Amino acid sequence: MIGSAMTEPTFATLVSRWYERNARDLPWREPGIGAWAILVSEVMLQQTPVVRVLPAWEAWLARWPVPLALAEDTPAEAIRMWGRLGYPRRAVRLRDCAVAIVERHGGEVPDRLDQLLALPGVGTYTARAVAAFAFGQRHPVVDTNVRRVVCRAIAGEPDAGPATRPADLVATEELLPAEPAAAALASAAFMELGAVVCTARAPRCAVCPVEAVCAWRASGQEAPAGPTRRPQRYAGTDRQVRGLLLAVLREATGPVPHQRLDQVWHDDVQRARALAGLVTDGLVEPVGEESFRLIGDGPPVPLPHA
């Protein structure tokens, strides 16, 4: 804790006031933007910078402004629209999520946490983020940025480690105001503070709204010199080969012969492994014995409840 003179709601209030003056102008934060738009943004923002998400999010919602529109389209089209945003399984999961929203909830994103958690591809973080940011509920929304803020300011440690633990949810929830709307605002504020001020390697402590009460600053410890997790290599990996194969399949208007896919990478063994992985992950499917296409590529099949 940070001392009796600094109560937890006051910590949240300080960060929330800073957020109201300094938050980045992002379209999914606009009043009345809607739960579907927020859900799409949260899925896209996973492991992907804001600058890359912005155009993809706008294009996605222009094409599929409501869950029903995406649910009525094919998984292949979701993969195509995802483009090079990375981790394309998210596109298929988001389309599966849209189908479930239509079939279970009449096409409206549910507002109950248990119902959000039951949607395909929606995990602990995403469900709580949608409940808080779309519906103004009181839930601890904990990503890497929030864990770092809480770890430094409250626990006095320089780094929160690579993975979210149950204790992180508890520690963050203890900081939230009791009133749901104020708690939702604080959740967004904690996240923004970690993203733009309390950064991993170059924290801007001089402009931090809680510098005076930060346990880490009081301890005099330095920020870690190296990354918590070693950056993943991309060049020459199966991920690169998968991306090259998907690029060919996304641009195709029909099944792609095996011989065409053979041209994208020189290593036969690695190429075959990458292609098999795409099939296993539900992104690509074989057509006959010698061709492949994006999963479900073809005329959309009407939903029974649409």
C-alpha positions as CSV (number, residue, x, y, z in Angstrom):
1,M,0.0,0.0,0.0
2,I,1.1,3.6,-0.4
3,G,0.2,4.9,3.0
4,S,-2.8,6.1,4.9
5,A,-2.6,9.6,3.4
6,M,-3.4,8.1,0.0
7,T,-6.5,6.1,-0.1
8,E,-7.3,3.8,-3.1
9,P,-10.2,5.9,-4.5
10,T,-7.9,8.9,-4.4
11,F,-5.3,7.1,-6.5
12,A,-8.0,6.3,-9.0
13,T,-9.3,9.9,-8.9
14,L,-5.9,11.3,-9.6
15,V,-5.3,9.1,-12.6
16,S,-8.9,9.6,-13.9
17,R,-8.5,13.4,-13.8
18,W,-5.3,13.1,-15.7
19,Y,-7.0,10.8,-18.2
20,E,-9.8,13.3,-18.8
21,R,-7.3,16.0,-19.7
22,N,-4.8,13.9,-21.6
23,A,-6.4,10.8,-23.2
24,R,-5.6,10.1,-26.8
25,D,-8.5,10.8,-29.2
26,L,-9.3,7.3,-30.3
27,P,-12.5,6.5,-32.2
28,W,-13.6,3.5,-30.0
29,R,-13.6,5.9,-27.0
30,E,-16.3,8.2,-28.6
31,P,-19.5,8.4,-26.5
32,G,-22.2,6.1,-27.8
33,I,-19.8,4.2,-30.1
34,G,-21.5,0.9,-29.2
35,A,-20.5,-2.4,-27.7
36,W,-19.8,-4.1,-31.0
37,A,-17.3,-1.4,-32.1
38,I,-15.6,-1.7,-28.7
39,L,-15.4,-5.5,-28.8
40,V,-13.8,-5.3,-32.3
41,S,-11.3,-2.8,-31.1
42,E,-10.3,-4.9,-28.1
43,V,-9.8,-8.0,-30.2
44,M,-7.7,-6.1,-32.8
45,L,-5.6,-4.3,-30.1
46,Q,-4.3,-7.6,-28.7
47,Q,-0.5,-7.6,-29.4
48,T,-1.0,-5.0,-32.1
49,P,-0.1,-1.2,-31.9
50,V,-2.9,1.4,-32.1
51,V,-1.4,2.9,-35.3
52,R,-1.9,-0.4,-37.2
53,V,-5.4,-1.1,-35.7
54,L,-7.0,2.3,-36.6
55,P,-7.4,1.8,-40.3
56,A,-8.3,-1.9,-40.0
57,W,-10.9,-1.1,-37.3
58,E,-12.5,1.6,-39.5
59,A,-12.6,-0.7,-42.5
60,W,-14.0,-3.6,-40.6
61,L,-16.9,-1.6,-39.1
62,A,-17.6,0.1,-42.4
63,R,-18.2,-3.4,-43.9
64,W,-19.7,-5.1,-40.8
65,P,-21.2,-2.4,-38.6
66,V,-23.2,-4.9,-36.5
67,P,-22.6,-8.5,-35.5
68,L,-25.3,-9.8,-37.9
69,A,-23.5,-8.4,-40.9
70,L,-20.3,-10.3,-40.1
71,A,-22.1,-13.4,-39.0
72,E,-23.8,-13.6,-42.4
73,D,-20.5,-13.4,-44.2
74,T,-17.9,-16.1,-44.6
75,P,-14.8,-16.8,-42.4
76,A,-12.7,-16.4,-45.5
77,E,-13.9,-12.8,-45.9
78,A,-13.1,-12.1,-42.3
79,I,-9.5,-13.4,-42.9
80,R,-9.3,-11.2,-46.1
81,M,-10.4,-8.1,-44.3
82,W,-7.9,-8.8,-41.5
83,G,-5.1,-8.4,-44.0
84,R,-1.7,-8.2,-42.4
85,L,-2.9,-7.2,-39.0
86,G,-1.2,-10.3,-37.6
87,Y,-2.5,-13.3,-35.7
88,P,-5.3,-14.0,-38.2
89,R,-7.0,-16.6,-36.0
90,R,-8.4,-13.5,-34.3
91,A,-10.4,-12.8,-37.4
92,V,-12.1,-16.2,-37.4
93,R,-12.7,-16.0,-33.7
94,L,-14.3,-12.6,-34.1
95,R,-16.6,-14.0,-36.8
96,D,-17.5,-17.0,-34.6
97,C,-18.2,-14.5,-31.8
98,A,-20.6,-12.6,-34.1
99,V,-22.4,-15.8,-35.0
100,A,-22.8,-16.6,-31.3
101,I,-24.1,-13.0,-30.6
102,V,-26.7,-13.4,-33.3
103,E,-27.8,-16.9,-32.2
104,R,-27.7,-16.4,-28.4
105,H,-28.4,-12.7,-27.9
106,G,-30.5,-11.5,-30.9
107,G,-27.6,-9.7,-32.5
108,E,-26.8,-7.5,-29.5
109,V,-23.5,-7.8,-27.6
110,P,-24.5,-9.0,-24.1
111,D,-23.8,-6.9,-21.1
112,R,-23.3,-9.6,-18.5
113,L,-19.8,-10.7,-17.7
114,D,-20.6,-14.4,-17.7
115,Q,-22.3,-14.1,-21.1
116,L,-19.3,-12.2,-22.5
117,L,-16.9,-14.8,-21.2
118,A,-19.0,-17.6,-22.9
119,L,-18.6,-16.0,-26.4
120,P,-16.0,-17.8,-28.7
121,G,-12.6,-16.2,-28.5
122,V,-13.5,-13.8,-25.7
123,G,-11.2,-14.2,-22.7
124,T,-10.8,-12.7,-19.2
125,Y,-9.4,-9.4,-20.4
126,T,-11.6,-8.8,-23.4
127,A,-14.8,-9.7,-21.5
128,R,-14.0,-7.3,-18.7
129,A,-12.9,-4.6,-21.1
130,V,-16.2,-4.7,-23.0
131,A,-18.2,-4.8,-19.7
132,A,-16.4,-1.8,-18.4
133,F,-15.9,0.4,-21.5
134,A,-19.1,-0.4,-23.3
135,F,-21.5,-0.8,-20.4
136,G,-19.8,1.2,-17.6
137,Q,-19.5,-1.7,-15.2
138,R,-17.1,-2.1,-12.3
139,H,-14.5,-4.8,-13.3
140,P,-10.7,-4.9,-13.1
141,V,-9.5,-4.6,-16.6
142,V,-5.9,-5.8,-16.5
143,D,-3.5,-5.8,-19.4
144,T,0.3,-5.4,-19.5
145,N,0.1,-1.6,-19.1
146,V,-2.3,-1.8,-16.1
147,R,-0.2,-4.5,-14.4
148,R,2.9,-2.3,-14.7
149,V,1.2,0.8,-13.3
150,V,-0.2,-1.1,-10.3
151,C,3.1,-3.0,-9.7
152,R,5.1,0.2,-9.7
153,A,2.8,2.6,-7.9
154,I,1.4,0.3,-5.3
155,A,3.8,-2.6,-4.9
156,G,7.0,-0.6,-5.6
157,E,8.4,-3.1,-8.1
158,P,10.0,-2.0,-11.4
159,D,8.3,-4.7,-13.6
160,A,5.2,-6.8,-13.3
161,G,6.4,-9.8,-15.2
162,P,5.2,-11.4,-18.4
163,A,1.8,-12.9,-17.4
164,T,-1.3,-11.8,-15.7
165,R,-2.0,-13.6,-12.4
166,P,-5.2,-13.7,-10.3
167,A,-3.4,-11.5,-7.8
168,D,-3.2,-8.8,-10.5
169,L,-7.0,-8.8,-10.8
170,V,-7.4,-8.5,-7.0
171,A,-4.8,-5.7,-6.7
172,T,-6.4,-3.7,-9.5
173,E,-10.0,-4.2,-8.3
174,E,-9.0,-2.8,-4.9
175,L,-8.0,0.5,-6.6
176,L,-11.3,1.0,-8.3
177,P,-13.9,3.4,-7.0
178,A,-17.2,1.8,-5.8
179,E,-19.4,3.6,-8.2
180,P,-19.5,1.6,-11.5
181,A,-19.1,4.6,-14.0
182,A,-16.2,6.0,-12.0
183,A,-14.6,2.5,-11.9
184,A,-14.9,2.1,-15.7
185,L,-13.3,5.5,-16.2
186,A,-10.5,4.5,-13.8
187,S,-9.9,1.3,-15.7
188,A,-9.4,3.2,-18.9
189,A,-7.2,5.7,-17.2
190,F,-4.9,3.1,-15.7
191,M,-4.5,1.6,-19.1
192,E,-3.7,4.9,-20.8
193,L,-1.2,5.9,-18.1
194,G,0.7,2.6,-18.6
195,A,0.6,3.0,-22.4
196,V,1.9,6.6,-22.7
197,V,3.5,7.6,-19.4
198,C,4.4,4.6,-17.2
199,T,6.1,2.8,-20.1
200,A,8.3,-0.3,-19.7
201,R,11.7,1.2,-20.6
202,A,11.4,5.0,-20.6
203,P,8.7,6.0,-18.0
204,R,7.9,9.8,-18.1
205,C,7.7,10.1,-14.3
206,A,8.0,13.9,-14.4
207,V,4.5,14.2,-16.0
208,C,2.9,11.3,-14.1
209,P,-0.2,12.3,-12.0
210,V,0.8,9.9,-9.2
211,E,4.6,10.4,-9.1
212,A,4.4,11.9,-5.6
213,V,2.8,8.7,-4.2
214,C,4.5,6.1,-6.4
215,A,6.1,3.4,-4.3
216,W,8.5,2.5,-7.1
217,R,9.7,6.2,-7.4
218,A,10.2,6.3,-3.6
219,S,12.3,3.1,-3.7
220,G,14.8,4.7,-6.2
221,Q,14.9,1.5,-8.3
222,E,15.7,1.8,-12.0
223,A,13.6,0.5,-14.8
224,P,14.7,-2.8,-16.2
225,A,17.4,-2.4,-18.8
226,G,16.1,-5.3,-21.0
227,P,12.8,-6.6,-22.1
228,T,10.7,-8.8,-19.8
229,R,10.2,-11.2,-22.7
230,R,12.7,-11.8,-25.5
231,P,11.2,-10.4,-28.7
232,Q,10.0,-13.1,-31.1
233,R,12.1,-13.5,-34.3
234,Y,10.0,-13.3,-37.4
235,A,12.3,-13.5,-40.5
236,G,12.7,-17.1,-41.6
237,T,10.1,-18.5,-39.1
238,D,7.0,-20.5,-39.7
239,R,5.1,-17.4,-38.9
240,Q,6.6,-15.6,-41.9
241,V,5.9,-18.6,-44.1
242,R,2.3,-18.8,-42.9
243,G,1.9,-15.1,-43.7
244,L,3.3,-15.6,-47.2
245,L,0.9,-18.5,-47.9
246,L,-2.1,-16.6,-46.5
247,A,-1.2,-13.6,-48.7
248,V,-1.6,-15.7,-51.8
249,L,-4.8,-17.3,-50.6
250,R,-6.4,-14.0,-49.6
251,E,-5.8,-12.6,-53.0
252,A,-7.2,-15.6,-54.8
253,T,-10.8,-15.8,-56.1
254,G,-10.9,-19.6,-56.0
255,P,-8.9,-22.6,-54.9
256,V,-5.1,-22.2,-55.3
257,P,-3.2,-25.1,-56.7
258,H,-0.5,-26.7,-54.6
259,Q,2.1,-25.8,-57.2
260,R,1.3,-22.1,-56.8
261,L,1.8,-22.3,-53.0
262,D,5.1,-24.1,-53.6
263,Q,6.5,-20.9,-55.1
264,V,6.2,-18.8,-51.9
265,W,9.0,-20.5,-49.9
266,H,12.1,-22.4,-50.8
267,D,12.2,-24.9,-47.9
268,D,9.7,-27.7,-48.8
269,V,9.6,-29.1,-45.3
270,Q,9.0,-25.8,-43.6
271,R,6.4,-24.8,-46.2
272,A,4.5,-28.0,-45.8
273,R,4.6,-27.6,-42.0
274,A,3.3,-24.0,-42.2
275,L,0.5,-25.0,-44.5
276,A,-0.5,-27.9,-42.3
277,G,-0.5,-25.5,-39.4
278,L,-2.9,-23.2,-41.2
279,V,-5.2,-26.1,-41.8
280,T,-5.1,-27.2,-38.2
281,D,-5.8,-23.7,-37.0
282,G,-8.9,-23.5,-39.1
283,L,-7.7,-20.8,-41.4
284,V,-7.2,-22.8,-44.6
285,E,-8.9,-25.9,-46.0
286,P,-8.0,-28.4,-48.7
287,V,-10.0,-28.6,-51.9
288,G,-9.6,-32.0,-53.4
289,E,-6.1,-33.4,-53.3
290,E,-4.1,-30.6,-54.9
291,S,-5.6,-27.2,-54.0
292,F,-6.3,-25.0,-51.0
293,R,-8.5,-22.1,-50.1
294,L,-9.3,-19.9,-47.1
295,I,-11.7,-21.6,-44.7
296,G,-15.3,-21.4,-45.8
297,D,-14.5,-19.5,-49.0
298,G,-17.6,-19.5,-51.1
299,P,-21.2,-18.2,-51.0
300,P,-22.3,-17.3,-47.5
301,V,-24.7,-19.8,-45.8
302,P,-27.7,-18.0,-44.3
303,L,-27.9,-18.3,-40.5
304,P,-30.9,-20.2,-39.1
305,H,-31.7,-17.3,-36.7
306,A,-30.9,-14.4,-39.0
